[in-house]
Amino acid sequence: MTAVAHEPTTPAEGLLEIFLSLDTPEGFRAELIEGEIVVTPPPDGEHEKYISRTVRQVIKRSRTEMDFSGNKGLKLPSGGACPKTHVVPDATFGPVERDLFGNAGSWMPADGVAMVLEVTSTKPRTDREAKRRCYARAGVPLYLLVDREAASVTLFSEPRDDEYRELCMRPFGKPLTLPEPFAFDLETADFL
């Protein structure tokens, strides 16, 4: 039997193949965001504090019982000439009744995801802009951004095409209302 080398048919497919074959150092996270490979070092303690404080409230206070996954790979639709985007949100939430994570592979579609959470880190612009567009393009209903530089939390909602039509921003210390299926006020006083 003769082995034939597989050649990607487009540059986007070639980039996707390179991305999927990456072997990142332990603790590092690689993502393919709008045609750019982004490698992020392990997070600092403050970054993890914001995730923990948010996840705890969602699990305890949501009207709909939620499952949570930290660092779950999501395959999102491509935009323009970009290959499929592969992102790893800081937290992904889905209703327990949907059992989104039970049989999911390393990378899963965003179908059924109720909300993603990102906490800004070494490349805050990626979280503020590129990931926001990617999540909207995929139809993720809610995108919660904890912006450490701005000391604020922002909830993006009503995705259409590559953008969210609504946003609600609160400074740390002020509550932020999460709509259904969560239906509670996210307290941020302990973010200060």
Secondary structure by P-SEA (a helix, b strand, c coil): cbbbbbbbccaaaaaaaaaaaccccccbbbbbcccbbbbbccccaaaaaaaaaaaaaaacccccbbbbbcbbbbbbbbccccccbbbbccbbbbbcccccccccccccccccccbbbbcccccccccccaaaaaaaaacccbbbbbcccccbbbbbcccccccccbbbbbcccbbbbbcccccbbbbccccc
